[in-house]
C-alpha cells in the first residue's frame, strides 16, 4: 500500500456545540486519507461535541488503516483531551514537525 502524505486540518478559536458543524466539515475534509494531522495550536477551548468529532475522525483514520495525530502545545487543552481519553487513541505532540515525523515512524 502506498504511503500518503498526511493531510493537515487546522482548527482555530473556541469550539463548542455552536461550531460543531464547522468542526465536522473540517475533519471530513480528510476524505479517504488515512494519515490525518489535526492542528489545535490556535484552539482556545473545546467542549464534548468537539471531542466527539475528534473521536469520529480517529475511528475514520483507523478504519482506513491509518492514524490521526494532534498538535496541541496548550497544556490545559492536552489535559482535557487526556481526561476524555483521546490520548489513548491518538498521539498528541507539540509541533507540526513532530506530528509529521510520527507518520514516518
Wavefront OBJ file of the C-alpha trace (Angstrom):
o trace
v 0.000 0.000 0.000
v 1.333 3.417 -0.947
v 2.035 5.756 1.959
v 0.113 9.010 1.628
v 1.250 12.428 2.770
v -0.698 13.394 5.898
v -3.425 15.974 5.466
v -3.242 18.845 7.959
v -6.501 20.212 9.334
v -6.220 23.414 11.371
v -8.846 24.405 13.891
v -8.818 27.925 15.314
v -10.584 29.598 18.236
v -13.238 28.170 20.521
v -15.239 25.105 19.552
v -18.477 24.109 21.197
v -21.899 22.918 20.115
v -22.446 26.119 18.119
v -19.449 25.358 15.883
v -19.932 21.586 15.709
v -20.933 21.588 12.035
v -17.804 23.598 11.177
v -15.599 21.129 13.050
v -17.360 18.186 11.404
v -16.881 19.685 7.940
v -13.217 20.478 8.614
v -12.461 16.946 9.814
v -14.385 15.354 6.952
v -12.120 17.266 4.552
v -9.597 14.475 5.173
v -11.798 12.321 2.962
v -10.249 8.910 2.432
v -6.750 9.965 3.510
v -5.730 7.606 6.335
v -2.995 9.992 7.558
v -4.511 12.949 9.402
v -2.944 15.689 11.492
v -5.289 17.975 13.413
v -3.513 21.184 14.389
v -5.031 22.583 17.581
v -2.263 25.135 18.155
v -4.689 28.066 17.846
v -7.584 26.470 19.701
v -8.580 28.113 22.967
v -11.438 25.859 24.028
v -13.192 22.614 23.108
v -16.262 21.019 24.579
v -17.554 17.458 24.448
v -19.049 17.901 20.969
v -15.633 18.738 19.529
v -14.059 15.837 21.399
v -16.726 13.535 19.966
v -15.866 14.742 16.454
v -12.174 14.059 17.141
v -13.069 10.501 18.181
v -15.009 10.069 14.924
v -12.011 11.307 12.929
v -9.702 8.932 14.841
v -12.013 5.992 14.085
v -12.286 7.006 10.417
v -8.494 7.171 10.029
v -8.153 3.793 11.761
v -10.796 2.208 9.533
v -8.737 3.351 6.553
v -5.638 1.693 8.011
v -4.100 4.936 9.188
v -3.875 7.133 12.217
v -4.562 10.617 13.462
v -2.103 12.839 15.314
v -2.924 16.016 17.201
v -0.762 19.105 17.566
v -1.637 20.614 20.930
v 1.040 22.591 22.762
v -1.522 24.030 25.223
v -1.223 22.061 28.490
v -4.799 22.821 29.536
v -6.132 21.508 26.236
v -3.945 18.395 26.449
v -5.307 17.751 29.943
v -8.904 17.983 28.683
v -8.129 15.620 25.805
v -6.364 13.236 28.171
v -9.271 13.143 30.628
v -11.633 12.460 27.721
v -9.469 9.519 26.601
v -8.279 10.984 23.307
v -4.628 10.417 24.248
v -5.222 6.651 24.366
v -6.159 6.630 20.688
v -4.202 9.461 19.097
v -0.708 10.772 19.535
v -0.513 14.333 20.843
v 2.599 16.361 20.078
v 3.735 19.965 20.492
v 4.612 20.854 16.900
v 3.545 20.177 13.352
v 7.037 18.860 12.570
v 6.691 16.291 15.379
v 3.322 15.229 14.008
v 4.701 14.773 10.506
v 7.620 12.756 11.918
v 5.122 10.467 13.702
v 3.906 9.299 10.295
v 7.411 8.377 9.201
v 7.974 6.099 12.193
l 1 2 3 4 5 6 7 8 9 10 11 12 13 14 15 16 17 18 19 20 21 22 23 24 25 26 27 28 29 30 31 32 33 34 35 36 37 38 39 40 41 42 43 44 45 46 47 48 49 50 51 52 53 54 55 56 57 58 59 60 61 62 63 64 65 66 67 68 69 70 71 72 73 74 75 76 77 78 79 80 81 82 83 84 85 86 87 88 89 90 91 92 93 94 95 96 97 98 99 100 101 102 103 104 105
